[in-house]
């Protein structure tokens, strides 16, 4: 296992601080060039990177190749977005001396928050890792990045970091704009380093909470954007179970077993109507589903412990699979559990706890009231899904779920997160530590801060706020949105 020294962390953080002024002031077109250079370099070395990743993670060539494409695609999307310009949220209110009280000339824009610490995820070695969404969104707004590599894929992290550094250097980016450190101690030191002004994290509730507390406990507390645990509730109405039961059963099994259940959007709680036969349909499908090796021994051990705790809870039935799966490094197979929703609602801390791996819990409900009561106990999640028929009145369900999740689906399954302008990949605690998204264009907002200029001389204004709009970007002027 690789471990960076205190001196290594200090050098990387200080180098990022040294580059911050230049990166923040670089024109959007320049930063876009940096991002595209990184994307091109990763694409050029795709086969090499996939081979290293598969050796470390066992995720398979097909899955990993697609993930490289997602990673380079989001780098290019951020490049396009900053050139379009609306991400800066430029606002101009001209002086109005006749107003009561008189109003000065005020101009507001978002700018880089400064150097950012990025903590890589275990389950997405490309898209949520060294050159993933956190890194891309920070670099896009001009924030230098220091990555804390994940121990699950250190060799891949090291090689990816070399390629990112080479690409940025050749594209003319300043030294210090990107760095990487290794080891748990290094991560703790990094989030407390005075040069770091924000942090992005994807991982466990325990690990994220520990870092969140460190970030908040600094003499100068910083924002900590953590994506943590999520159970992603699904509701199947009685009409949907009767009319589309087999189709929904197949979709559910495919979703909760995808990637050996190691997706943050895995449907972990599925509310099903009692006596509908849907349980049997899911169990039949789950019996034929394949498993696989989990990413790390630690994840495998945690899965075994969580699965055992669920299976031993009062009223829980094992409908498919083995409830005893403790072997680190062994194949882990899908498990389907079931319990009455009313029982689970009385002890949400037991039944509604995330179990990261190929398991899902069916919760039988007998009435709409019982369903709503149980849903109200579900912890904050990244997603919620409703499978209903046109004749169903789902307004009440939508209201309850909207308070609990960041993305609400009405078809399909949550294990798929499109990288778009409109995406929201975040939700109430413990899904995330903030209201922001970690996927999609608006993820940039995490690493920006607003600044207003009052009665400023024209020559000191950033280009986004100059009267002639030299960048041709969308702006709000005297309350009116102007596209260009």
C-alpha positions, 0 to 999 in steps of 0.5 A: 500500500502506498503512503504519502508523507506529511511533506508530500502532502504539504508540497502538493497543497502548497503547489496548488495554492501557488497555481491558484491565482493563475488558474482562477484568472485563466480565460474559460477558453484556456481552461477548456483547452486544458480539460480537452487535453486531459480527455484526449490523453486518457482516450489515447491510453484507454486500453492500457488504463483498462488493463490496469483497472481490471487487474485491480478491481475485477470489474471487467473490460466492458464496464471499464471501457465504458467508464473511460468514455464517460470520464472523458465525455464529462471532461469535454462537457465541462469544457463546453459548459464553461465556454458557454458561460452561464456557469459564471452567473454574471449579474449586472445592476446599473446604478440608480441614483433616483431609487430610494435609497439610491442604488450603486452599480453592483456586479456579481459573478462566481469565481474559483473557491481556490485549491480543492481536495478530491477523494477518489471512490472505490467503485468507479475507478475512472468516473469518480476517481483521479480524473473524474467528475470532482476533478473535472468540475474543479479544474473547469472553474479554475480550482487546482486539485489535489487528489487523494487516491483510493487504496482499491486501485492505487496503480491505476491512480498513479498512472492516471495521475501521470497522464493527467499531469502530462496533458496539463503541462503540454497544454500550458497549464501552470505547475501545481494545478494538479497533484496526488497523494496516497494513504488515509493519513494523507487524506486527513492531513489534506482536508485540514491543510490551510491551502485547501479551500473545499473538498469533494468525497465519495465513499462510506458514511463513516469515512465521509463523516470523519472527514466532514468533521475534520473540515468543519473543525478547522480554524477556517472551516471549509465546505465538504461535499460528501456523497455517502450512503443511500438506500434508494427506495423503490415503490411498486404499486399494486396495479403495476405489480399485477400488470407488469410484474415479470418485467419489473422483477427482471429490471429490479434483479438486473439493477440490484445485482449490477456491478455486484451491487456496488453502485451508490444508486442500487435499489436497496429498499423495494416497497411491494404490495402484499399478496401480489405475487411480485415477491415470487417473481423477483425470487425466481429471477434472483435465483439465476443471477450471477455474482462476483468478487467485490472491490476490496476485502474491506467492502466484502467484510462489510457486506457480510456483516451488513447482510447478516444483521439484516437477515437476523433482524426480526421478521426478515425472510431470505427469499433467495441466496445465502445470508452468510457471505463473509469470505473476503476475495470470494465470489459474492452472490445476490440475496433477496430478503423480505419483511413487512413494511410495518415491522421495518418502520418501527426500527428504521435504524435496523431495516433501513441501513444501507448494505453495500453489495448485491442485496435488496430488501422487499417491504410488504405493504398492505395499504397506502397508509402503511406504505406512506408511514414506512416511506416517511422513515426512509433516510435521505437518498440519492434516488427514489423510484415509482413504478405505477400505472396510469390509473394510479393516484401517485401524488401523495407518493411523489410528495413523500419521496420528493422530501427524501431524495435528490432524483425521482424516477417514474420509469426504469431503474436508478443504476444509471446516472446521465451526465447532463446539465439537469442531473441531480446526484445528491440528496438529504443526509446521509446521501450527501452533506450538501444540496449540490450535485456531484454529477452534471454541469452544475457540479461546478457550483460546489467549487465557486464562490460569489463576489460582487463589485460595487462602483468598480472601475471598468478596467478592474472588472472580470471579463464576465462583468464588463459592459460590452460583454466581450465573452458573449455570455448569458447575463442578467442585466437590471433584472432581465436575463440576456442570452448574449 
